[in-house]
Amino acid sequence: MTRTPIALSVMGLVMILIAADLVASAPLNPYQAPPMMALGSGLAATGAHCAAPVVE
């Protein structure tokens, strides 16, 4: 077996996965998205290890 059928089948499965995700998910609302760069906005960081409270 050559690499071509395997590569094509993997690419096909990835395309099916992306299509299923697009069908199942709701469209994005850019007005509810957090700002890309919140420098000086006063918004607290969330969702990352740097936003975790300090445990002493």
mmCIF file as Biopython writes it, N, C-alpha, C and O atoms, coordinates in Angstrom:
data_model
#
loop_
_atom_site.group_PDB
_atom_site.id
_atom_site.type_symbol
_atom_site.label_atom_id
_atom_site.label_alt_id
_atom_site.label_comp_id
_atom_site.label_asym_id
_atom_site.label_entity_id
_atom_site.label_seq_id
_atom_site.pdbx_PDB_ins_code
_atom_site.Cartn_x
_atom_site.Cartn_y
_atom_site.Cartn_z
_atom_site.occupancy
_atom_site.B_iso_or_equiv
_atom_site.auth_seq_id
_atom_site.auth_asym_id
_atom_site.pdbx_PDB_model_num
ATOM 1   N N  . MET A ? 1  ? 0.850   -1.177 0.000  1.0 0.0 1  A 1 
ATOM 2   C CA . MET A ? 1  ? 0.000   0.000  0.000  1.0 0.0 1  A 1 
ATOM 3   C C  . MET A ? 1  ? 0.893   1.238  0.000  1.0 0.0 1  A 1 
ATOM 4   O O  . MET A ? 1  ? 1.872   1.314  0.743  1.0 0.0 1  A 1 
ATOM 5   N N  . THR A ? 2  ? 0.548   2.180  -0.824 1.0 0.0 2  A 1 
ATOM 6   C CA . THR A ? 2  ? 1.358   3.402  -0.891 1.0 0.0 2  A 1 
ATOM 7   C C  . THR A ? 2  ? 0.820   4.456  0.061  1.0 0.0 2  A 1 
ATOM 8   O O  . THR A ? 2  ? -0.215  4.269  0.700  1.0 0.0 2  A 1 
ATOM 9   N N  . ARG A ? 3  ? 1.524   5.542  0.142  1.0 0.0 3  A 1 
ATOM 10  C CA . ARG A ? 3  ? 1.127   6.617  1.048  1.0 0.0 3  A 1 
ATOM 11  C C  . ARG A ? 3  ? -0.060  7.417  0.509  1.0 0.0 3  A 1 
ATOM 12  O O  . ARG A ? 3  ? -0.791  8.034  1.283  1.0 0.0 3  A 1 
ATOM 13  N N  . THR A ? 4  ? -0.253  7.411  -0.785 1.0 0.0 4  A 1 
ATOM 14  C CA . THR A ? 4  ? -1.292  8.254  -1.383 1.0 0.0 4  A 1 
ATOM 15  C C  . THR A ? 4  ? -2.692  7.913  -0.878 1.0 0.0 4  A 1 
ATOM 16  O O  . THR A ? 4  ? -3.399  8.829  -0.456 1.0 0.0 4  A 1 
ATOM 17  N N  . PRO A ? 5  ? -3.139  6.652  -0.893 1.0 0.0 5  A 1 
ATOM 18  C CA . PRO A ? 5  ? -4.495  6.383  -0.391 1.0 0.0 5  A 1 
ATOM 19  C C  . PRO A ? 5  ? -4.661  6.704  1.093  1.0 0.0 5  A 1 
ATOM 20  O O  . PRO A ? 5  ? -5.723  7.154  1.524  1.0 0.0 5  A 1 
ATOM 21  N N  . ILE A ? 6  ? -3.622  6.472  1.856  1.0 0.0 6  A 1 
ATOM 22  C CA . ILE A ? 6  ? -3.705  6.771  3.287  1.0 0.0 6  A 1 
ATOM 23  C C  . ILE A ? 6  ? -3.784  8.280  3.500  1.0 0.0 6  A 1 
ATOM 24  O O  . ILE A ? 6  ? -4.584  8.747  4.310  1.0 0.0 6  A 1 
ATOM 25  N N  . ALA A ? 7  ? -2.980  9.030  2.796  1.0 0.0 7  A 1 
ATOM 26  C CA . ALA A ? 7  ? -3.000  10.487 2.928  1.0 0.0 7  A 1 
ATOM 27  C C  . ALA A ? 7  ? -4.343  11.053 2.476  1.0 0.0 7  A 1 
ATOM 28  O O  . ALA A ? 7  ? -4.878  11.958 3.116  1.0 0.0 7  A 1 
ATOM 29  N N  . LEU A ? 8  ? -4.883  10.538 1.396  1.0 0.0 8  A 1 
ATOM 30  C CA . LEU A ? 8  ? -6.182  11.014 0.920  1.0 0.0 8  A 1 
ATOM 31  C C  . LEU A ? 8  ? -7.300  10.670 1.901  1.0 0.0 8  A 1 
ATOM 32  O O  . LEU A ? 8  ? -8.209  11.472 2.117  1.0 0.0 8  A 1 
ATOM 33  N N  . SER A ? 9  ? -7.233  9.482  2.493  1.0 0.0 9  A 1 
ATOM 34  C CA . SER A ? 9  ? -8.275  9.114  3.448  1.0 0.0 9  A 1 
ATOM 35  C C  . SER A ? 9  ? -8.181  9.954  4.720  1.0 0.0 9  A 1 
ATOM 36  O O  . SER A ? 9  ? -9.210  10.321 5.288  1.0 0.0 9  A 1 
ATOM 37  N N  . VAL A ? 10 ? -6.973  10.262 5.174  1.0 0.0 10 A 1 
ATOM 38  C CA . VAL A ? 10 ? -6.821  11.122 6.347  1.0 0.0 10 A 1 
ATOM 39  C C  . VAL A ? 10 ? -7.328  12.526 6.040  1.0 0.0 10 A 1 
ATOM 40  O O  . VAL A ? 10 ? -8.017  13.126 6.866  1.0 0.0 10 A 1 
ATOM 41  N N  . MET A ? 11 ? -7.001  13.052 4.879  1.0 0.0 11 A 1 
ATOM 42  C CA . MET A ? 11 ? -7.485  14.381 4.502  1.0 0.0 11 A 1 
ATOM 43  C C  . MET A ? 11 ? -9.005  14.386 4.387  1.0 0.0 11 A 1 
ATOM 44  O O  . MET A ? 11 ? -9.653  15.360 4.768  1.0 0.0 11 A 1 
ATOM 45  N N  . GLY A ? 12 ? -9.573  13.309 3.868  1.0 0.0 12 A 1 
ATOM 46  C CA . GLY A ? 12 ? -11.029 13.201 3.775  1.0 0.0 12 A 1 
ATOM 47  C C  . GLY A ? 12 ? -11.673 13.170 5.146  1.0 0.0 12 A 1 
ATOM 48  O O  . GLY A ? 12 ? -12.695 13.823 5.364  1.0 0.0 12 A 1 
ATOM 49  N N  . LEU A ? 13 ? -11.091 12.419 6.080  1.0 0.0 13 A 1 
ATOM 50  C CA . LEU A ? 13 ? -11.635 12.371 7.434  1.0 0.0 13 A 1 
ATOM 51  C C  . LEU A ? 13 ? -11.542 13.725 8.126  1.0 0.0 13 A 1 
ATOM 52  O O  . LEU A ? 13 ? -12.450 14.112 8.862  1.0 0.0 13 A 1 
ATOM 53  N N  . VAL A ? 14 ? -10.461 14.438 7.894  1.0 0.0 14 A 1 
ATOM 54  C CA . VAL A ? 14 ? -10.323 15.777 8.481  1.0 0.0 14 A 1 
ATOM 55  C C  . VAL A ? 14 ? -11.370 16.716 7.900  1.0 0.0 14 A 1 
ATOM 56  O O  . VAL A ? 14 ? -11.957 17.516 8.629  1.0 0.0 14 A 1 
ATOM 57  N N  . MET A ? 15 ? -11.607 16.628 6.608  1.0 0.0 15 A 1 
ATOM 58  C CA . MET A ? 15 ? -12.629 17.484 5.980  1.0 0.0 15 A 1 
ATOM 59  C C  . MET A ? 15 ? -14.021 17.137 6.497  1.0 0.0 15 A 1 
ATOM 60  O O  . MET A ? 15 ? -14.845 18.030 6.696  1.0 0.0 15 A 1 
ATOM 61  N N  . ILE A ? 16 ? -14.294 15.852 6.718  1.0 0.0 16 A 1 
ATOM 62  C CA . ILE A ? 16 ? -15.589 15.448 7.281  1.0 0.0 16 A 1 
ATOM 63  C C  . ILE A ? 16 ? -15.741 15.980 8.702  1.0 0.0 16 A 1 
ATOM 64  O O  . ILE A ? 16 ? -16.816 16.442 9.082  1.0 0.0 16 A 1 
ATOM 65  N N  . LEU A ? 17 ? -14.676 15.916 9.481  1.0 0.0 17 A 1 
ATOM 66  C CA . LEU A ? 17 ? -14.716 16.438 10.847 1.0 0.0 17 A 1 
ATOM 67  C C  . LEU A ? 17 ? -14.968 17.944 10.855 1.0 0.0 17 A 1 
ATOM 68  O O  . LEU A ? 17 ? -15.762 18.432 11.659 1.0 0.0 17 A 1 
ATOM 69  N N  . ILE A ? 18 ? -14.308 18.676 9.977  1.0 0.0 18 A 1 
ATOM 70  C CA . ILE A ? 18 ? -14.520 20.131 9.900  1.0 0.0 18 A 1 
ATOM 71  C C  . ILE A ? 18 ? -15.946 20.444 9.452  1.0 0.0 18 A 1 
ATOM 72  O O  . ILE A ? 18 ? -16.578 21.353 9.990  1.0 0.0 18 A 1 
ATOM 73  N N  . ALA A ? 19 ? -16.453 19.706 8.479  1.0 0.0 19 A 1 
ATOM 74  C CA . ALA A ? 19 ? -17.823 19.928 8.001  1.0 0.0 19 A 1 
ATOM 75  C C  . ALA A ? 19 ? -18.832 19.634 9.104  1.0 0.0 19 A 1 
ATOM 76  O O  . ALA A ? 19 ? -19.796 20.381 9.275  1.0 0.0 19 A 1 
ATOM 77  N N  . ALA A ? 20 ? -18.623 18.557 9.853  1.0 0.0 20 A 1 
ATOM 78  C CA . ALA A ? 20 ? -19.538 18.230 10.949 1.0 0.0 20 A 1 
ATOM 79  C C  . ALA A ? 20 ? -19.503 19.303 12.025 1.0 0.0 20 A 1 
ATOM 80  O O  . ALA A ? 20 ? -20.540 19.627 12.605 1.0 0.0 20 A 1 
ATOM 81  N N  . ASP A ? 21 ? -18.335 19.859 12.300 1.0 0.0 21 A 1 
ATOM 82  C CA . ASP A ? 21 ? -18.216 20.920 13.289 1.0 0.0 21 A 1 
ATOM 83  C C  . ASP A ? 21 ? -18.930 22.181 12.823 1.0 0.0 21 A 1 
ATOM 84  O O  . ASP A ? 21 ? -19.610 22.839 13.611 1.0 0.0 21 A 1 
ATOM 85  N N  . LEU A ? 22 ? -18.780 22.519 11.558 1.0 0.0 22 A 1 
ATOM 86  C CA . LEU A ? 22 ? -19.450 23.711 11.032 1.0 0.0 22 A 1 
ATOM 87  C C  . LEU A ? 22 ? -20.962 23.563 11.053 1.0 0.0 22 A 1 
ATOM 88  O O  . LEU A ? 22 ? -21.676 24.535 11.302 1.0 0.0 22 A 1 
ATOM 89  N N  . VAL A ? 23 ? -21.459 22.361 10.796 1.0 0.0 23 A 1 
ATOM 90  C CA . VAL A ? 23 ? -22.909 22.137 10.794 1.0 0.0 23 A 1 
ATOM 91  C C  . VAL A ? 23 ? -23.462 22.179 12.223 1.0 0.0 23 A 1 
ATOM 92  O O  . VAL A ? 23 ? -24.551 22.707 12.450 1.0 0.0 23 A 1 
ATOM 93  N N  . ALA A ? 24 ? -22.722 21.630 13.179 1.0 0.0 24 A 1 
ATOM 94  C CA . ALA A ? 24 ? -23.229 21.491 14.541 1.0 0.0 24 A 1 
ATOM 95  C C  . ALA A ? 24 ? -23.059 22.751 15.389 1.0 0.0 24 A 1 
ATOM 96  O O  . ALA A ? 24 ? -23.790 22.925 16.364 1.0 0.0 24 A 1 
ATOM 97  N N  . SER A ? 25 ? -22.128 23.627 15.053 1.0 0.0 25 A 1 
ATOM 98  C CA . SER A ? 25 ? -21.852 24.775 15.915 1.0 0.0 25 A 1 
ATOM 99  C C  . SER A ? 25 ? -22.641 26.002 15.473 1.0 0.0 25 A 1 
ATOM 100 O O  . SER A ? 25 ? -23.010 26.153 14.308 1.0 0.0 25 A 1 
ATOM 101 N N  . ALA A ? 26 ? -22.881 26.863 16.442 1.0 0.0 26 A 1 
ATOM 102 C CA . ALA A ? 26 ? -23.575 28.119 16.167 1.0 0.0 26 A 1 
ATOM 103 C C  . ALA A ? 26 ? -22.580 29.118 15.575 1.0 0.0 26 A 1 
ATOM 104 O O  . ALA A ? 26 ? -21.384 29.043 15.856 1.0 0.0 26 A 1 
ATOM 105 N N  . PRO A ? 27 ? -23.066 30.046 14.765 1.0 0.0 27 A 1 
ATOM 106 C CA . PRO A ? 27 ? -22.141 31.040 14.208 1.0 0.0 27 A 1 
ATOM 107 C C  . PRO A ? 27 ? -21.581 31.948 15.312 1.0 0.0 27 A 1 
ATOM 108 O O  . PRO A ? 27 ? -22.240 32.206 16.320 1.0 0.0 27 A 1 
ATOM 109 N N  . LEU A ? 28 ? -20.372 32.417 15.099 1.0 0.0 28 A 1 
ATOM 110 C CA . LEU A ? 28 ? -19.726 33.284 16.076 1.0 0.0 28 A 1 
ATOM 111 C C  . LEU A ? 28 ? -20.357 34.662 16.070 1.0 0.0 28 A 1 
ATOM 112 O O  . LEU A ? 28 ? -20.755 35.173 15.023 1.0 0.0 28 A 1 
ATOM 113 N N  . ASN A ? 29 ? -20.446 35.259 17.249 1.0 0.0 29 A 1 
ATOM 114 C CA . ASN A ? 29 ? -20.949 36.618 17.381 1.0 0.0 29 A 1 
ATOM 115 C C  . ASN A ? 29 ? -19.771 37.515 17.734 1.0 0.0 29 A 1 
ATOM 116 O O  . ASN A ? 29 ? -19.277 37.464 18.861 1.0 0.0 29 A 1 
ATOM 117 N N  . PRO A ? 30 ? -19.309 38.339 16.789 1.0 0.0 30 A 1 
ATOM 118 C CA . PRO A ? 30 ? -18.126 39.163 17.079 1.0 0.0 30 A 1 
ATOM 119 C C  . PRO A ? 30 ? -18.366 40.215 18.152 1.0 0.0 30 A 1 
ATOM 120 O O  . PRO A ? 30 ? -17.406 40.753 18.703 1.0 0.0 30 A 1 
ATOM 121 N N  . TYR A ? 31 ? -19.629 40.525 18.463 1.0 0.0 31 A 1 
ATOM 122 C CA . TYR A ? 31 ? -19.910 41.539 19.469 1.0 0.0 31 A 1 
ATOM 123 C C  . TYR A ? 31 ? -19.833 40.986 20.887 1.0 0.0 31 A 1 
ATOM 124 O O  . TYR A ? 31 ? -19.790 41.762 21.841 1.0 0.0 31 A 1 
ATOM 125 N N  . GLN A ? 32 ? -19.815 39.663 21.049 1.0 0.0 32 A 1 
ATOM 126 C CA . GLN A ? 32 ? -19.689 39.063 22.368 1.0 0.0 32 A 1 
ATOM 127 C C  . GLN A ? 32 ? -18.295 38.498 22.599 1.0 0.0 32 A 1 
ATOM 128 O O  . GLN A ? 32 ? -18.013 37.978 23.678 1.0 0.0 32 A 1 
ATOM 129 N N  . ALA A ? 33 ? -17.440 38.588 21.626 1.0 0.0 33 A 1 
ATOM 130 C CA . ALA A ? 33 ? -16.085 38.051 21.758 1.0 0.0 33 A 1 
ATOM 131 C C  . ALA A ? 33 ? -15.242 38.981 22.626 1.0 0.0 33 A 1 
ATOM 132 O O  . ALA A ? 33 ? -15.436 40.197 22.604 1.0 0.0 33 A 1 
ATOM 133 N N  . PRO A ? 34 ? -14.317 38.422 23.383 1.0 0.0 34 A 1 
ATOM 134 C CA . PRO A ? 34 ? -13.427 39.291 24.162 1.0 0.0 34 A 1 
ATOM 135 C C  . PRO A ? 34 ? -12.474 40.048 23.239 1.0 0.0 34 A 1 
ATOM 136 O O  . PRO A ? 34 ? -12.210 39.596 22.125 1.0 0.0 34 A 1 
ATOM 137 N N  . PRO A ? 35 ? -11.963 41.174 23.680 1.0 0.0 35 A 1 
ATOM 138 C CA . PRO A ? 35 ? -11.039 41.917 22.828 1.0 0.0 35 A 1 
ATOM 139 C C  . PRO A ? 35 ? -9.761  41.122 22.573 1.0 0.0 35 A 1 
ATOM 140 O O  . PRO A ? 35 ? -9.296  40.383 23.441 1.0 0.0 35 A 1 
ATOM 141 N N  . MET A ? 36 ? -9.200  41.279 21.377 1.0 0.0 36 A 1 
ATOM 142 C CA . MET A ? 36 ? -7.977  40.563 21.053 1.0 0.0 36 A 1 
ATOM 143 C C  . MET A ? 36 ? -6.815  41.044 21.908 1.0 0.0 36 A 1 
ATOM 144 O O  . MET A ? 36 ? -6.003  40.244 22.371 1.0 0.0 36 A 1 
ATOM 145 N N  . MET A ? 37 ? -6.741  42.328 22.112 1.0 0.0 37 A 1 
ATOM 146 C CA . MET A ? 37 ? -5.685  42.901 22.953 1.0 0.0 37 A 1 
ATOM 147 C C  . MET A ? 37 ? -6.390  43.781 23.978 1.0 0.0 37 A 1 
ATOM 148 O O  . MET A ? 37 ? -6.955  44.815 23.622 1.0 0.0 37 A 1 
ATOM 149 N N  . ALA A ? 38 ? -6.362  43.389 25.222 1.0 0.0 38 A 1 
ATOM 150 C CA . ALA A ? 38 ? -7.063  44.116 26.276 1.0 0.0 38 A 1 
ATOM 151 C C  . ALA A ? 38 ? -6.096  44.928 27.129 1.0 0.0 38 A 1 
ATOM 152 O O  . ALA A ? 38 ? -6.277  45.041 28.341 1.0 0.0 38 A 1 
ATOM 153 N N  . LEU A ? 39 ? -5.088  45.483 26.507 1.0 0.0 39 A 1 
ATOM 154 C CA . LEU A ? 39 ? -4.090  46.240 27.253 1.0 0.0 39 A 1 
ATOM 155 C C  . LEU A ? 39 ? -4.704  47.524 27.811 1.0 0.0 39 A 1 
ATOM 156 O O  . LEU A ? 39 ? -5.150  48.387 27.055 1.0 0.0 39 A 1 
ATOM 157 N N  . GLY A ? 40 ? -4.723  47.641 29.116 1.0 0.0 40 A 1 
ATOM 158 C CA . GLY A ? 40 ? -5.235  48.839 29.759 1.0 0.0 40 A 1 
ATOM 159 C C  . GLY A ? 40 ? -6.735  48.959 29.755 1.0 0.0 40 A 1 
ATOM 160 O O  . GLY A ? 40 ? -7.255  50.036 30.045 1.0 0.0 40 A 1 
ATOM 161 N N  . SER A ? 41 ? -7.463  47.895 29.436 1.0 0.0 41 A 1 
ATOM 162 C CA . SER A ? 41 ? -8.912  47.988 29.383 1.0 0.0 41 A 1 
ATOM 163 C C  . SER A ? 41 ? -9.558  47.766 30.729 1.0 0.0 41 A 1 
ATOM 164 O O  . SER A ? 41 ? -10.737 48.076 30.903 1.0 0.0 41 A 1 
ATOM 165 N N  . GLY A ? 42 ? -8.815  47.232 31.695 1.0 0.0 42 A 1 
ATOM 166 C CA . GLY A ? 42 ? -9.379  46.950 33.002 1.0 0.0 42 A 1 
ATOM 167 C C  . GLY A ? 42 ? -10.011 45.577 33.096 1.0 0.0 42 A 1 
ATOM 168 O O  . GLY A ? 42 ? -10.474 45.188 34.169 1.0 0.0 42 A 1 
ATOM 169 N N  . LEU A ? 43 ? -10.045 44.823 31.990 1.0 0.0 43 A 1 
ATOM 170 C CA . LEU A ? 43 ? -10.615 43.482 32.018 1.0 0.0 43 A 1 
ATOM 171 C C  . LEU A ? 43 ? -9.617  42.520 32.638 1.0 0.0 43 A 1 
ATOM 172 O O  . LEU A ? 43 ? -8.421  42.572 32.351 1.0 0.0 43 A 1 
ATOM 173 N N  . ALA A ? 44 ? -10.123 41.644 33.490 1.0 0.0 44 A 1 
ATOM 174 C CA . ALA A ? 44 ? -9.254  40.654 34.119 1.0 0.0 44 A 1 
ATOM 175 C C  . ALA A ? 44 ? -9.001  39.508 33.155 1.0 0.0 44 A 1 
ATOM 176 O O  . ALA A ? 44 ? -9.861  39.158 32.347 1.0 0.0 44 A 1 
ATOM 177 N N  . ALA A ? 45 ? -7.822  38.934 33.247 1.0 0.0 45 A 1 
ATOM 178 C CA . ALA A ? 45 ? -7.496  37.776 32.428 1.0 0.0 45 A 1 
ATOM 179 C C  . ALA A ? 45 ? -8.271  36.564 32.930 1.0 0.0 45 A 1 
ATOM 180 O O  . ALA A ? 45 ? -8.404  36.369 34.138 1.0 0.0 45 A 1 
ATOM 181 N N  . THR A ? 46 ? -8.786  35.747 32.007 1.0 0.0 46 A 1 
ATOM 182 C CA . THR A ? 46 ? -9.530  34.545 32.370 1.0 0.0 46 A 1 
ATOM 183 C C  . THR A ? 46 ? -9.141  33.410 31.449 1.0 0.0 46 A 1 
ATOM 184 O O  . THR A ? 46 ? -8.710  33.637 30.319 1.0 0.0 46 A 1 
ATOM 185 N N  . GLY A ? 47 ? -9.291  32.199 31.926 1.0 0.0 47 A 1 
ATOM 186 C CA . GLY A ? 47 ? -9.134  31.035 31.097 1.0 0.0 47 A 1 
ATOM 187 C C  . GLY A ? 47 ? -7.698  30.594 30.844 1.0 0.0 47 A 1 
ATOM 188 O O  . GLY A ? 47 ? -7.452  29.818 29.920 1.0 0.0 47 A 1 
ATOM 189 N N  . ALA A ? 48 ? -6.774  31.054 31.616 1.0 0.0 48 A 1 
ATOM 190 C CA . ALA A ? 48 ? -5.382  30.655 31.395 1.0 0.0 48 A 1 
ATOM 191 C C  . ALA A ? 48 ? -4.716  30.415 32.735 1.0 0.0 48 A 1 
ATOM 192 O O  . ALA A ? 48 ? -5.250  30.793 33.778 1.0 0.0 48 A 1 
ATOM 193 N N  . HIS A ? 49 ? -3.552  29.789 32.707 1.0 0.0 49 A 1 
ATOM 194 C CA . HIS A ? 49 ? -2.856  29.508 33.965 1.0 0.0 49 A 1 
ATOM 195 C C  . HIS A ? 49 ? -2.410  30.800 34.653 1.0 0.0 49 A 1 
ATOM 196 O O  . HIS A ? 49 ? -2.244  30.822 35.872 1.0 0.0 49 A 1 
ATOM 197 N N  . CYS A ? 50 ? -2.219  31.853 33.901 1.0 0.0 50 A 1 
ATOM 198 C CA . CYS A ? 50 ? -1.778  33.103 34.496 1.0 0.0 50 A 1 
ATOM 199 C C  . CYS A ? 50 ? -2.946  33.807 35.215 1.0 0.0 50 A 1 
ATOM 200 O O  . CYS A ? 50 ? -2.721  34.745 35.980 1.0 0.0 50 A 1 
ATOM 201 N N  . ALA A ? 51 ? -4.181  33.361 34.974 1.0 0.0 51 A 1 
ATOM 202 C CA . ALA A ? 51 ? -5.341  33.976 35.614 1.0 0.0 51 A 1 
ATOM 203 C C  . ALA A ? 51 ? -5.722  33.251 36.894 1.0 0.0 51 A 1 
ATOM 204 O O  . ALA A ? 51 ? -6.625  33.696 37.603 1.0 0.0 51 A 1 
ATOM 205 N N  . ALA A ? 52 ? -5.060  32.152 37.206 1.0 0.0 52 A 1 
ATOM 206 C CA . ALA A ? 52 ? -5.388  31.381 38.409 1.0 0.0 52 A 1 
ATOM 207 C C  . ALA A ? 52 ? -4.995  32.170 39.657 1.0 0.0 52 A 1 
ATOM 208 O O  . ALA A ? 52 ? -3.990  32.881 39.658 1.0 0.0 52 A 1 
ATOM 209 N N  . PRO A ? 53 ? -5.786  32.043 40.707 1.0 0.0 53 A 1 
ATOM 210 C CA . PRO A ? 53 ? -5.430  32.756 41.948 1.0 0.0 53 A 1 
ATOM 211 C C  . PRO A ? 53 ? -4.163  32.177 42.562 1.0 0.0 53 A 1 
ATOM 212 O O  . PRO A ? 53 ? -3.851  30.999 42.392 1.0 0.0 53 A 1 
ATOM 213 N N  . VAL A ? 54 ? -3.459  33.013 43.262 1.0 0.0 54 A 1 
ATOM 214 C CA . VAL A ? 54 ? -2.219  32.595 43.902 1.0 0.0 54 A 1 
ATOM 215 C C  . VAL A ? 54 ? -2.566  31.744 45.123 1.0 0.0 54 A 1 
ATOM 216 O O  . VAL A ? 54 ? -3.344  32.169 45.977 1.0 0.0 54 A 1 
ATOM 217 N N  . VAL A ? 55 ? -1.999  30.563 45.204 1.0 0.0 55 A 1 
ATOM 218 C CA . VAL A ? 55 ? -2.230  29.671 46.331 1.0 0.0 55 A 1 
ATOM 219 C C  . VAL A ? 55 ? -0.966  29.637 47.183 1.0 0.0 55 A 1 
ATOM 220 O O  . VAL A ? 55 ? 0.103   29.254 46.708 1.0 0.0 55 A 1 
ATOM 221 N N  . GLU A ? 56 ? -1.095  30.034 48.419 1.0 0.0 56 A 1 
ATOM 222 C CA . GLU A ? 56 ? 0.081   30.054 49.299 1.0 0.0 56 A 1 
ATOM 223 C C  . GLU A ? 56 ? -0.036  29.033 50.383 1.0 0.0 56 A 1 
ATOM 224 O O  . GLU A ? 56 ? 0.863   28.910 51.215 1.0 0.0 56 A 1 
#
